[in-house]
Amino acid sequence: MRCGMHITIQNFGFNSRVKCFIADGFYEFPVRIHQFTEIQYIIEGELELAIDGKTEHLKAGDIAVISPFRSHSLRSSPDSKRWILIVSGNFIQDYLSGESDLIRGESCSFTASDGLSAYIRQNLFDMGDRILDLDGDKRLMMRIRSLAYPILEEYIQKIPTSKTEMKSNALSAVIMYLGEHFTENVTRSSVGAALGYSASYISHVIECIPEMNFSSLVNALRVERSKEMLKDKRFNMLNIALECGFGSERTFYRVFKDFTGLSPKKYASLGAACDTKKAPRKHVI
């Protein structure tokens, strides 16, 4: 059975960085998790968002706040237009003033109040496909905060908080550790020893991600890395398999196809279009 989980581990999450843009038309993303917070405001159309295995339906005026390390997938309608703000962990931690570094509610979406919705529509802007560092631009930092903070405040007021902070923080630590060591011969015991947890607790933490266990998480990270290497014609399949920690070319082929539904060679020929489906742009702000 195809797993289709995408794990995004980037340096994006460790600095005061943001990405802010408009997405319009049909998009479909498979299940993924990442370590930054993503805010989506629905300007037009609809969005179907599955968060930790639970589907939520959003329409114009709704907002989704996807906190770090929550599994999610999405599918937007052909007539959709969404304002998307992606912010680093440090940015959110600063907002919370020393509380939990993850905002995690029982759901991730809510209907914005009339005042908030009007404010967003009047002040949203598109920075394009760029990641910007806020530390060197105080004016931009204030502009982003003036949009993000009211959204997060209303989210916290409207969505009951799930009591999973300890597990969430442990999951963050596990995923970040594996993001640096997945090419090695990692085990639950070795990860637990490095982080101060028992092997059984490592399993317990990872299993809060639907349809995920330790082995599939490690393999998901390896598959993501192999996708990047498949874009570089200098590497052959055996090089990629060993570099990503699969141990053999045969294992690489089997695991890669389980996750993507394609052989590595087929994926390389099709490129990134395999992961994201997108209709032609219809309108741009």
C-alpha positions as CSV (number, residue, x, y, z in Angstrom):
1,M,0.0,0.0,0.0
2,R,1.3,3.4,-0.9
3,C,2.1,5.6,2.1
4,G,2.6,9.0,0.5
5,M,3.9,10.8,3.6
6,H,6.2,13.8,2.9
7,I,8.4,15.0,5.7
8,T,9.8,18.5,5.3
9,I,12.9,19.3,7.4
10,Q,14.5,22.7,6.6
11,N,16.6,25.4,8.2
12,F,13.5,27.6,7.6
13,G,12.2,26.7,11.0
14,F,15.2,27.9,13.1
15,N,15.3,31.6,12.3
16,S,12.8,34.5,12.2
17,R,11.8,33.8,8.6
18,V,8.6,34.1,6.7
19,K,7.1,33.3,3.4
20,C,3.9,35.0,2.3
21,F,2.1,34.5,-1.1
22,I,-1.2,34.1,-2.9
23,A,-2.1,30.7,-4.3
24,D,-5.0,30.4,-6.8
25,G,-6.6,27.6,-8.7
26,F,-6.6,23.9,-8.1
27,Y,-3.9,22.4,-5.8
28,E,-3.6,19.0,-4.4
29,F,-0.8,18.0,-1.9
30,P,-0.3,14.6,-0.4
31,V,0.1,14.0,3.3
32,R,3.1,15.8,4.8
33,I,4.4,17.3,8.0
34,H,6.9,20.1,8.5
35,Q,8.4,22.1,11.4
36,F,7.0,25.5,10.7
37,T,3.5,27.0,11.2
38,E,1.4,27.6,8.2
39,I,-1.6,30.0,8.1
40,Q,-4.1,29.9,5.2
41,Y,-6.9,32.4,4.7
42,I,-9.5,31.5,2.1
43,I,-10.2,34.5,-0.1
44,E,-12.4,32.6,-2.6
45,G,-13.5,29.1,-3.3
46,E,-13.1,26.1,-1.0
47,L,-10.4,24.1,0.6
48,E,-10.5,20.5,1.8
49,L,-7.9,20.0,4.5
50,A,-7.1,16.7,6.3
51,I,-5.3,17.3,9.6
52,D,-4.1,14.3,11.6
53,G,-6.5,12.1,9.6
54,K,-9.5,14.3,10.2
55,T,-11.0,16.2,7.2
56,E,-12.1,19.8,7.6
57,H,-13.9,21.8,4.9
58,L,-13.1,25.5,4.5
59,K,-14.8,28.2,2.5
60,A,-14.3,31.9,1.8
61,G,-13.6,33.7,5.1
62,D,-12.3,30.7,6.9
63,I,-8.7,30.4,8.3
64,A,-6.5,27.3,8.8
65,V,-3.7,27.3,11.3
66,I,-1.5,24.3,10.7
67,S,1.0,24.0,13.6
68,P,4.3,22.3,13.4
69,F,4.6,18.5,13.0
70,R,0.9,17.9,12.3
71,S,0.2,15.6,9.4
72,H,-1.9,17.2,6.8
73,S,-3.0,17.1,3.1
74,L,-5.1,19.5,1.1
75,R,-7.1,19.9,-2.0
76,S,-8.4,23.3,-3.2
77,S,-11.3,23.9,-5.6
78,P,-10.5,25.2,-9.2
79,D,-11.9,28.6,-8.3
80,S,-10.0,29.0,-5.0
81,K,-7.7,31.8,-4.0
82,R,-5.8,31.6,-0.7
83,W,-3.5,33.9,1.2
84,I,-0.7,31.7,2.7
85,L,1.7,32.8,5.5
86,I,4.4,30.4,6.6
87,V,6.4,31.5,9.7
88,S,9.3,30.0,11.5
89,G,9.3,28.4,14.9
90,N,11.1,31.3,16.5
91,F,8.4,33.7,15.2
92,I,5.6,31.8,16.9
93,Q,7.6,31.2,20.1
94,D,8.1,34.9,20.4
95,Y,4.3,35.4,20.0
96,L,3.6,32.9,22.8
97,S,6.0,34.6,25.2
98,G,7.6,31.5,26.6
99,E,4.6,29.2,26.5
100,S,4.6,26.0,24.5
101,D,6.4,26.4,21.2
102,L,3.6,24.7,19.4
103,I,0.0,25.9,18.9
104,R,-2.1,22.9,18.7
105,G,-5.9,22.9,18.8
106,E,-8.5,20.1,18.5
107,S,-9.1,21.3,15.0
108,C,-7.1,23.7,12.8
109,S,-9.8,25.8,11.1
110,F,-12.3,28.4,12.1
111,T,-14.4,31.1,10.5
112,A,-12.8,34.5,10.9
113,S,-14.9,37.2,12.6
114,D,-16.2,39.9,10.2
115,G,-13.6,42.4,11.6
116,L,-10.7,40.0,11.3
117,S,-11.7,39.0,7.8
118,A,-12.0,42.6,6.6
119,Y,-8.7,43.5,8.2
120,I,-6.9,40.6,6.5
121,R,-8.4,41.4,3.1
122,Q,-7.3,45.1,3.4
123,N,-3.8,44.3,4.5
124,L,-2.7,41.0,2.9
125,F,0.2,41.1,0.5
126,D,2.2,38.8,-1.8
127,M,6.0,38.5,-1.4
128,G,6.1,35.9,-4.1
129,D,8.1,32.6,-3.9
130,R,10.7,33.9,-1.5
131,I,11.7,33.2,2.1
132,L,12.7,36.4,3.9
133,D,14.6,36.9,7.1
134,L,12.7,39.2,9.4
135,D,15.7,40.0,11.7
136,G,17.1,42.4,9.2
137,D,13.9,44.1,8.3
138,K,12.0,45.6,11.3
139,R,9.3,47.1,9.2
140,L,8.5,43.8,7.5
141,M,8.5,42.1,10.8
142,M,5.9,44.5,12.2
143,R,3.8,44.1,9.0
144,I,3.8,40.3,9.3
145,R,3.1,40.4,13.0
146,S,0.2,42.8,12.5
147,L,-1.4,40.1,10.4
148,A,-0.3,37.0,12.1
149,Y,-1.0,38.0,15.7
150,P,-4.8,38.8,15.4
151,I,-5.2,35.5,13.5
152,L,-3.4,33.5,16.2
153,E,-5.3,35.3,18.9
154,E,-8.6,34.5,17.4
155,Y,-7.6,30.9,16.7
156,I,-6.6,30.4,20.4
157,Q,-9.9,32.0,21.5
158,K,-12.1,29.9,19.2
159,I,-10.4,26.5,19.1
160,P,-10.1,24.3,22.3
161,T,-6.5,23.5,23.0
162,S,-5.5,19.8,22.9
163,K,-3.5,18.7,25.9
164,T,-0.6,17.2,23.9
165,E,2.1,19.7,24.5
166,M,4.6,17.2,26.0
167,K,4.1,14.7,23.2
168,S,4.3,17.4,20.6
169,N,7.6,18.7,22.0
170,A,9.0,15.2,22.1
171,L,7.8,14.6,18.5
172,S,9.6,17.8,17.5
173,A,12.8,16.6,19.0
174,V,12.5,13.1,17.5
175,I,11.8,14.4,14.0
176,M,14.6,17.0,14.1
177,Y,17.0,14.4,15.4
178,L,16.0,12.0,12.6
179,G,16.3,14.8,10.1
180,E,20.0,15.0,10.9
181,H,20.7,11.2,11.3
182,F,18.3,9.3,9.0
183,T,21.1,8.3,6.6
184,E,22.7,6.3,9.6
185,N,21.6,3.0,11.0
186,V,19.2,4.6,13.5
187,T,16.9,2.6,15.8
188,R,14.3,3.5,18.4
189,S,16.9,2.7,21.1
190,S,19.6,4.8,19.6
191,V,17.3,7.8,19.1
192,G,15.9,7.4,22.6
193,A,19.4,7.2,24.1
194,A,20.4,10.4,22.3
195,L,17.3,12.3,23.4
196,G,16.8,10.9,26.9
197,Y,13.6,8.8,26.1
198,S,12.9,5.1,26.2
199,A,12.6,3.1,23.0
200,S,8.9,2.5,23.8
201,Y,8.2,6.2,24.3
202,I,9.8,7.0,20.9
203,S,7.3,4.6,19.3
204,H,4.4,6.1,21.4
205,V,5.3,9.7,20.3
206,I,5.6,8.8,16.6
207,E,2.4,6.9,16.5
208,C,0.5,10.1,17.2
209,I,1.0,10.7,13.4
210,P,-1.8,8.7,11.7
211,E,-0.5,5.6,9.8
212,M,3.1,6.3,10.9
213,N,5.6,4.3,12.9
214,F,9.4,4.6,13.5
215,S,10.4,2.7,10.4
216,S,8.0,4.5,8.1
217,L,9.1,7.9,9.5
218,V,12.8,7.1,8.8
219,N,11.9,5.8,5.4
220,A,9.8,8.9,4.6
221,L,12.9,11.1,5.4
222,R,15.1,8.9,3.2
223,V,12.6,9.0,0.3
224,E,12.4,12.8,0.5
225,R,16.2,13.0,0.3
226,S,16.3,10.6,-2.6
227,K,13.9,12.7,-4.5
228,E,16.3,15.6,-4.4
229,M,19.2,13.4,-5.5
230,L,17.1,12.0,-8.4
231,K,17.1,15.5,-9.9
232,D,20.9,15.4,-10.1
233,K,22.1,13.3,-13.1
234,R,25.5,12.8,-11.5
235,F,24.1,10.2,-9.1
236,N,23.2,6.6,-10.1
237,M,20.6,4.5,-8.3
238,L,23.1,2.7,-6.1
239,N,24.8,5.9,-5.0
240,I,21.4,7.4,-4.1
241,A,20.3,4.2,-2.2
242,L,23.5,4.1,-0.1
243,E,23.7,7.9,0.4
244,C,20.2,8.0,1.8
245,G,20.7,5.1,4.2
246,F,18.6,2.4,2.4
247,G,21.5,-0.2,2.5
248,S,20.8,-1.6,-0.9
249,E,19.4,-0.6,-4.3
250,R,16.7,-3.3,-4.0
251,T,15.4,-1.9,-0.7
252,F,15.5,1.6,-2.2
253,Y,13.3,0.6,-5.1
254,R,10.8,-1.2,-2.9
255,V,10.5,1.6,-0.3
256,F,10.4,4.4,-2.8
257,K,7.6,2.7,-4.8
258,D,5.7,2.1,-1.5
259,F,5.8,5.8,-0.7
260,T,5.3,7.3,-4.2
261,G,3.6,4.6,-6.3
262,L,6.4,5.1,-8.8
263,S,9.8,3.6,-9.4
264,P,12.7,5.9,-8.8
265,K,13.5,6.0,-12.5
266,K,9.8,6.9,-13.4
267,Y,9.8,9.6,-10.7
268,A,13.0,11.1,-12.0
269,S,11.5,11.3,-15.5
270,L,8.4,13.0,-14.3
271,G,10.0,15.4,-11.8
272,A,8.3,17.4,-9.0
273,A,5.0,17.2,-10.8
274,C,4.5,13.8,-9.2
275,D,4.1,15.5,-5.7
276,T,1.9,18.5,-6.5
277,K,-1.0,18.8,-8.9
278,K,-1.8,22.3,-10.0
279,A,-4.2,23.9,-12.5
280,P,-3.1,26.9,-14.6
281,R,-3.3,30.2,-12.7
282,K,-6.6,32.1,-13.4
283,H,-6.2,35.3,-11.4
284,V,-3.5,37.0,-9.3
285,I,-3.7,39.8,-6.8
